[in-house]
Amino acid sequence: MAGYLIKETTCEERKQIVEEALGNLSASCDGCMAGLADMYQDYIDGKKEIRDINMEFNARYERGDMDREERRSCPMSV
């Protein structure tokens, strides 16, 4: 595999990249693993690069507005 960019990978390769990066997706410490997998669906589908998804997530975290209304411990839990 050449890299991680959408133009360098197939959908199956992107799915494998996400699965390998996140580890055991079926494990659920408090239900957040499924949310993390969903967060990267746009990458798997070829809509957004990983770096863009991560930058959006980090921007919300740095501003402190993640889950402000709901006050959940994990922003990925439903």
N, C-alpha and C positions, 0 to 999 in steps of 0.2 A: 504494500500500500504506500502511495506516494506521500500522503499527508492527512490533514484533518479538515481541510477546506471543502466546502460543498462541491466545488468544481473538480476536486481531486478524488472524490469518493462516491460510491453508490449508496443508495438508501440502506441496503443491508450492512455495508461497512460502517455507516454512521450509527446504525442501531447497535452494532457490536462495540463501537468506540464508547458509546454512552453506557452500555451494560458493563463493560470492563472498568470504566472510570468510576461508576457508582457502586460496584461490587454486587452484593446479594440484594437484588431488588425485592425479593419476597420477604426479607426480614423486616420487621416493623417494630422499631424501638417505641415509637409513639405514633406511628402512622405516617411518618414524613417521607419514607422512601418512595412511595407511590407518587407523592407530590413532586419529588425531585425528578423522577422519570418523566412526568408530565411536563415539567418545566423545559425539558430538552426536546420535546416532540417537534417543535418548529425546526430544530436542527436536523433531526432524523428525516423530516419531510422535505428538507432542502429549502426552507423559507428564511432561516436566519443562521448565521454563523455562531459557533459556540462562544466566541469572544463577545459577540453582541449580547447574547443571552446573559452571560456572566456579568457584563458591564451594567446591564439594566438591573439585575438582581443586586449587585453591589451598590449601585446608586441609591436604591431604596433603603438598603441597610445603613449606609452612611448618613442619609438624611434622617433616619430614625422613624420613618413613616410606615414601616412594615407592620401590618396587623394592628394599627393604632386603635381601630374601632373594636376589634374583637379581643385584643389582649391575649392571644394564644401564645404558647411557649414556642411553637414551631411554625414559621410562616408557611410551610408547605402542607400542614395538616388541614383537613377539610372539616 
